[in-house]
């Protein structure tokens, strides 16, 4: 039975599929399609991390970080630039250490 995926996969997945004695088809995406696939994968991995049980959270966060790194590389974004913006936002807006939940805001 053939299962259609049509999604971005890790580089060694074809090797793993072949080792299991299965056949498959892959293709190399162009840059724009690859960038879009990475953005889609970011959402997928974030959802998996959000739904993960405590014992799987580290694995899901590692997958998310891998996709973040690949996305930065594909869009030619330097990690230092992201870290600088992250620090600026933390300085100006704060982090999440206080565990605050906004309940309501009233407009006058």
Secondary structure by P-SEA (a helix, b strand, c coil): cbbbbccccccaaaaaaaaacccbbbbbbcaaaaaaaaaaaaaaaaaaaaaccccaaaaaaaaaaaaaaaaaaaacccaaaaaaaaaaaaaacccccccccccccccc
